[in-house]
């Protein structure tokens, strides 16, 4: 039953995201970049991702992380299983990969590279107050988060109206402890 509910949520959120105008997306992306710079201050390593399509954020988010002094690792999503990682240096060293995702051209660091991250930014369609994150359904991140340090801040990046009271979850779903929205950072219930 949770699978059907998740599909309904995904459809609803993707439809709402496609309806957003470019000006709103641009303003929200700038706000996210500003907040993420503050969030990454003092973090030696951050795992992040390149926002695609209508996902909140932009490449400016990655540049804000590096400007804050964080080494930024981005996922390489080739094979099913835990994500591999490579270092982000700049936008000129990103190439189109499978699923239309931009990936760094540097050497793969292995799935265990996430263990060194103090901050892990995750794409999400929505997150609830208990930290249940709704992704696109491939499970790459759920298989990867088990390798993260227990001390890492797991942060779902969403729009403000995508932080909801309750989402369907399954036993394999790994909860996050924060949500980053254009309005700022929200601590989620399971982290209290």
C-alpha positions in Angstrom: 0.0 0.0 0.0 2.8 2.4 0.8 4.1 2.1 -2.8 0.8 3.3 -4.2 0.7 6.1 -1.7 4.3 7.1 -2.6 3.4 7.1 -6.3 0.5 9.4 -5.7 2.7 11.8 -3.7 5.3 11.7 -6.4 2.8 12.6 -9.1 1.3 15.4 -7.0 4.7 17.0 -6.2 6.2 16.7 -9.7 3.1 18.3 -11.1 3.3 21.2 -8.7 7.0 21.6 -9.4 6.4 21.7 -13.2 3.8 24.5 -12.6 6.4 26.8 -10.9 7.5 29.7 -13.0 11.2 30.3 -13.8 11.4 33.5 -11.7 10.2 31.6 -8.5 12.7 28.8 -9.2 15.6 31.3 -9.6 14.8 33.2 -6.4 14.5 30.0 -4.4 17.7 28.6 -5.8 19.6 31.8 -4.7 18.0 31.5 -1.3 19.1 27.8 -1.0 22.6 28.7 -2.0 22.8 31.4 0.7 21.5 29.0 3.4 23.7 26.1 2.3 26.8 28.3 2.6 25.9 29.0 6.3 25.1 25.3 6.8 28.4 24.1 5.4 30.6 26.5 7.3 33.2 24.4 9.2 32.3 21.2 7.3 35.4 19.6 5.8 33.4 17.2 3.5 29.9 17.6 2.1 28.1 15.0 -0.1 25.7 16.8 -2.3 24.1 16.4 -5.8 23.4 18.4 -8.9 19.8 19.5 -9.0 18.1 18.4 -12.2 14.9 19.4 -13.9 12.5 21.0 -11.4 14.5 20.1 -8.3 15.1 23.0 -5.9 18.5 24.5 -6.2 21.1 25.1 -8.9 24.8 24.7 -9.6 25.2 27.8 -7.4 24.5 25.6 -4.4 27.7 23.6 -5.2 29.7 26.7 -5.6 28.4 28.0 -2.3 29.6 24.8 -0.6 33.1 25.0 -2.1 33.3 28.8 -1.3 32.4 27.9 2.4 35.6 25.7 2.4 33.9 22.3 2.1 35.2 19.5 -0.2 32.2 18.5 -2.2 31.5 15.0 -3.3 28.8 14.3 -5.9 27.2 10.9 -6.7 27.9 8.7 -9.6 24.8 6.6 -10.3 26.0 3.9 -12.6 25.0 0.6 -11.1 22.2 -0.3 -8.8 23.3 -0.3 -5.2 25.0 2.3 -3.0 26.2 5.4 -4.8 29.8 5.9 -5.8 31.2 9.4 -5.3 33.6 11.8 -7.0 34.9 15.2 -6.1 33.3 18.3 -7.5 35.8 21.0 -8.5 33.8 23.3 -10.8 31.0 23.4 -13.3 33.5 22.9 -16.2 34.3 19.4 -14.9 30.7 18.1 -15.0 29.5 15.8 -17.7 26.1 14.4 -18.6 25.7 10.9 -17.4 22.9 8.3 -17.2 19.4 9.5 -16.3 20.4 13.1 -17.5 22.4 13.7 -14.3 25.5 15.8 -14.3 28.5 14.1 -12.7 32.1 15.1 -11.9 34.9 13.9 -14.2 37.2 13.0 -11.4 38.1 9.5 -10.3 35.5 7.4 -8.4 36.1 7.4 -4.7 33.9 4.4 -3.8 30.6 4.2 -2.0 32.4 4.4 1.4 33.4 8.0 0.7 30.1 9.2 2.2 31.4 8.1 5.6 33.8 11.1 5.7 31.0 13.6 5.1 29.8 15.8 8.0 26.9 17.0 5.9 24.9 15.1 3.3 22.5 17.0 1.1 19.8 14.8 -0.4 17.4 15.4 -3.3 13.8 14.9 -2.2 10.3 15.4 -3.4 9.1 15.9 0.1 10.0 15.2 3.7 7.7 14.9 6.7 8.1 16.1 10.3 9.5 12.7 11.4 12.2 12.8 8.8 10.7 10.4 6.3 12.1 11.5 2.9 10.2 10.8 -0.4 12.7 10.3 -3.3 12.1 9.3 -6.9 11.9 5.6 -6.0 15.2 4.2 -7.3 16.5 3.7 -3.7 20.1 4.9 -4.5 20.2 7.1 -1.4 18.6 4.7 1.0 21.3 2.2 0.1 24.0 4.8 0.5 22.9 6.5 3.8 23.7 3.3 5.8 27.3 4.0 5.0 27.2 7.6 6.3 28.6 8.6 9.6 26.1 8.5 12.4 27.2 12.0 13.3 26.5 13.4 9.7 23.7 15.8 9.3 21.3 14.3 6.7 19.5 17.2 5.0 16.7 16.8 2.5 16.5 19.8 0.1 12.9 20.7 -0.7 10.6 23.7 -1.2 8.8 25.0 1.9 5.5 23.5 1.0 7.1 20.1 0.5 7.7 19.7 4.2 4.5 17.9 5.2 2.9 16.4 8.2 3.2 12.7 7.2 4.5 10.7 4.3 4.2 6.9 3.7 7.4 5.1 4.7 8.7 1.6 4.5 11.2 -0.3 6.7 14.1 0.3 4.2 13.6 4.1 4.2 16.3 5.9 6.1 15.1 9.0 7.9 16.8 12.4 7.6 17.2 14.8 10.5 16.9 18.2 8.7 15.1 19.8 5.8 16.6 22.8 3.9 14.1 25.0 2.2 14.5 28.4 0.6 13.2 29.9 3.9 15.9 28.1 5.9 16.8 25.0 7.9 14.2 23.0 9.7 15.0 20.4 12.3 12.8 17.3 12.0 11.1 15.4 14.8 13.3 12.2 14.8 16.4 14.3 15.5 15.0 15.9 18.6 
